[in-house]
Amino acid sequence: MNSDVSTQQVAVIGGGILGVSTAVHLLRGGASVQLLTEGPLASGATGRSLSWLNSAGERSNPYHELRVAGIDRYRTLFAADPSRDWLQFRGGLFWQAEGRLEDTVARHRYEKSHAYDSHLLEPAAVGDAAPEVNPSAVSEAAIFNPGEGWVSLPDLVEHLMNEFHELGGSLLVNAGRVSVEVQDGRATGVRTATGETYAADAVVVACGAATPDVVAPLGVTIDNASPVSMLVLTKPLENAPTVVMNTPRAAVRPNPGNTLALDHDWYEESITEHGDGTFSIPEDVVQELADEASKLLAGNPELKPASWKIGRKPIPGDGEPVFGELEKVPGCFVAFTHSGATLGLIAGELLAGEVLSGEKHPLFATFRPERFAA
Ligand SMILES: Cc1cc2nc3c(=O)[nH]c(=O)nc-3n(C[C@H](O)[C@H](O)[C@H](O)COP(=O)(O)OP(=O)(O)OC[C@H]3O[C@@H](n4cnc5c(N)ncnc54)[C@H](O)[C@@H]3O)c2cc1C
């Protein structure tokens, strides 16, 4: 925010990982924080995320740098208590469909070129890296990234919210659609769906896929490319894998309670959006995803879906994150990104730093919201 205004009272809109993490970092920095969210906490993408902690594959250097810093913050959290069943670092496995060996090799070389820990494995060697994986499911080669991990975001949100309450944060759930209040061109607070207002020196909009809609009435355009996606949780199984797997027909991550979280994109066409904004998918498609995941596991255990959630996956129009204060509306900050699991801790830390100090962090330099204005 402008350096001539001292920020003490901050309103954060959005109870997903980005809003909660920013709120906690603001409290750590001495701010007084009001967090408001439409429904319950973690009811958006945060409650249905694969949340593979990674910077695999090719992307812009600034995005890679931010993701690596994101993984670093999770490692610090992990080191404080490695026994947590909701945050683990046991590596990630990736392979492509048959016939795409050249792409896999190119990806591995790219990862090596910027020192991302990457090992190209023949199918027979995959069992050594991850004994719970069925090597015969692997196409010509797999990439093993031993430094990757996973988190269960609802558990992380609960963990952070304990600190939020200890530090005196104020929470309003089921607030309906909250909007930003502006006076003389500057954000001055927020208004709930029922008209209650909360004055603030700064407002943070962390509304996931709805972020562009929340800032649109302020005359700010942020392109939105958020697709509809689904996350399935299975019933518990014996010998659940400890690695995250990204494969041609299923992505699989471990989840607390010996269950698995599954997602992919091949079934997106089977998802129906209803007039009330809810989504549905035929149950046999959900089972088909579970069957695809089963093929990846040694012994092909039967996987039974226990629950599935469908909704928008936040992705800005150009795929890159959007962080920082709106030039057009001083005092209003946004956080809108894909890979918000990997970025959750670091983005909250850096954004809170910008709110409190008024100084722009160099790691956000290419992620400013104004790039969409043109
Ligand atoms: C299927 C799937 C797989 C994914 N896989 C990965 C992965 O492997 N690795 C990774 O790093 N990331 C992954 N992600 C992305 C990551 O989960 C998200 O980027 C992250 O959860 C987004 O958090 P958020 O806080 O921005 O948004 P959300 O979790 O959507 O939270 C936004 C909150 O704001 C509330 N809200 C919206 N509008 C308003 C309003 N006007 N007033 C009040 N409240 C409002 C919503 O109700 C919601 O609770 C995945 C996401 C999905 C869906």
PDBQT file of the ligand as one rigid body, heavy atoms in Angstrom, charges set to zero:
ROOT
HETATM    1  C1  LIG A 401      -8.427 -30.667  -8.805  1.00  0.00    +0.000 C 
HETATM    2  C2  LIG A 401      -7.335 -29.700  -8.410  1.00  0.00    +0.000 A 
HETATM    3  C3  LIG A 401      -6.021 -30.118  -8.424  1.00  0.00    +0.000 A 
HETATM    4  C4  LIG A 401      -5.003 -29.240  -8.035  1.00  0.00    +0.000 A 
HETATM    5  N1  LIG A 401      -3.731 -29.692  -7.990  1.00  0.00    +0.000 NA
HETATM    6  C5  LIG A 401      -2.755 -28.893  -7.510  1.00  0.00    +0.000 A 
HETATM    7  C6  LIG A 401      -1.433 -29.411  -7.357  1.00  0.00    +0.000 A 
HETATM    8  O1  LIG A 401      -1.168 -30.576  -7.607  1.00  0.00    +0.000 OA
HETATM    9  N2  LIG A 401      -0.477 -28.572  -6.872  1.00  0.00    +0.000 N 
HETATM   10  C7  LIG A 401      -0.747 -27.273  -6.540  1.00  0.00    +0.000 A 
HETATM   11  O2  LIG A 401       0.157 -26.568  -6.104  1.00  0.00    +0.000 OA
HETATM   12  N3  LIG A 401      -1.993 -26.764  -6.668  1.00  0.00    +0.000 NA
HETATM   13  C8  LIG A 401      -2.981 -27.557  -7.154  1.00  0.00    +0.000 A 
HETATM   14  N4  LIG A 401      -4.246 -27.065  -7.303  1.00  0.00    +0.000 N 
HETATM   15  C9  LIG A 401      -4.479 -25.634  -7.103  1.00  0.00    +0.000 C 
HETATM   16  C10 LIG A 401      -4.707 -25.238  -5.661  1.00  0.00    +0.000 C 
HETATM   17  O3  LIG A 401      -5.493 -26.168  -4.981  1.00  0.00    +0.000 OA
HETATM   18  C11 LIG A 401      -5.398 -23.887  -5.673  1.00  0.00    +0.000 C 
HETATM   19  O4  LIG A 401      -4.591 -22.971  -6.416  1.00  0.00    +0.000 OA
HETATM   20  C12 LIG A 401      -5.619 -23.327  -4.285  1.00  0.00    +0.000 C 
HETATM   21  O5  LIG A 401      -6.320 -24.222  -3.464  1.00  0.00    +0.000 OA
HETATM   22  C13 LIG A 401      -6.394 -22.045  -4.425  1.00  0.00    +0.000 C 
HETATM   23  O6  LIG A 401      -6.606 -21.500  -3.162  1.00  0.00    +0.000 OA
HETATM   24  P1  LIG A 401      -7.342 -20.100  -3.048  1.00  0.00    +0.000 P 
HETATM   25  O7  LIG A 401      -7.304 -19.734  -1.630  1.00  0.00    +0.000 OA
HETATM   26  O8  LIG A 401      -6.782 -19.168  -4.044  1.00  0.00    +0.000 OA
HETATM   27  O9  LIG A 401      -8.813 -20.381  -3.594  1.00  0.00    +0.000 OA
HETATM   28  P2  LIG A 401     -10.019 -21.220  -2.970  1.00  0.00    +0.000 P 
HETATM   29  O10 LIG A 401      -9.543 -22.397  -2.239  1.00  0.00    +0.000 OA
HETATM   30  O11 LIG A 401     -10.991 -21.446  -4.081  1.00  0.00    +0.000 OA
HETATM   31  O12 LIG A 401     -10.623 -20.240  -1.898  1.00  0.00    +0.000 OA
HETATM   32  C14 LIG A 401     -11.307 -19.060  -2.250  1.00  0.00    +0.000 C 
HETATM   33  C15 LIG A 401     -12.404 -18.870  -1.238  1.00  0.00    +0.000 C 
HETATM   34  O13 LIG A 401     -12.991 -17.593  -1.459  1.00  0.00    +0.000 OA
HETATM   35  C16 LIG A 401     -14.386 -17.713  -1.272  1.00  0.00    +0.000 C 
HETATM   36  N5  LIG A 401     -15.009 -16.628  -2.030  1.00  0.00    +0.000 N 
HETATM   37  C17 LIG A 401     -15.126 -16.494  -3.370  1.00  0.00    +0.000 A 
HETATM   38  N6  LIG A 401     -15.740 -15.325  -3.670  1.00  0.00    +0.000 NA
HETATM   39  C18 LIG A 401     -16.015 -14.734  -2.486  1.00  0.00    +0.000 A 
HETATM   40  C19 LIG A 401     -16.633 -13.509  -2.115  1.00  0.00    +0.000 A 
HETATM   41  N7  LIG A 401     -17.068 -12.630  -3.047  1.00  0.00    +0.000 N 
HETATM   42  N8  LIG A 401     -16.769 -13.230  -0.812  1.00  0.00    +0.000 NA
HETATM   43  C20 LIG A 401     -16.328 -14.068   0.139  1.00  0.00    +0.000 A 
HETATM   44  N9  LIG A 401     -15.713 -15.229  -0.150  1.00  0.00    +0.000 NA
HETATM   45  C21 LIG A 401     -15.558 -15.545  -1.442  1.00  0.00    +0.000 A 
HETATM   46  C22 LIG A 401     -14.729 -19.077  -1.811  1.00  0.00    +0.000 C 
HETATM   47  O14 LIG A 401     -15.930 -19.543  -1.263  1.00  0.00    +0.000 OA
HETATM   48  C23 LIG A 401     -13.520 -19.895  -1.360  1.00  0.00    +0.000 C 
HETATM   49  O15 LIG A 401     -13.727 -20.493  -0.113  1.00  0.00    +0.000 OA
HETATM   50  C24 LIG A 401      -5.305 -27.909  -7.671  1.00  0.00    +0.000 A 
HETATM   51  C25 LIG A 401      -6.637 -27.488  -7.640  1.00  0.00    +0.000 A 
HETATM   52  C26 LIG A 401      -7.646 -28.371  -7.997  1.00  0.00    +0.000 A 
HETATM   53  C27 LIG A 401      -9.080 -27.908  -7.924  1.00  0.00    +0.000 C 
ENDROOT
TORSDOF 0
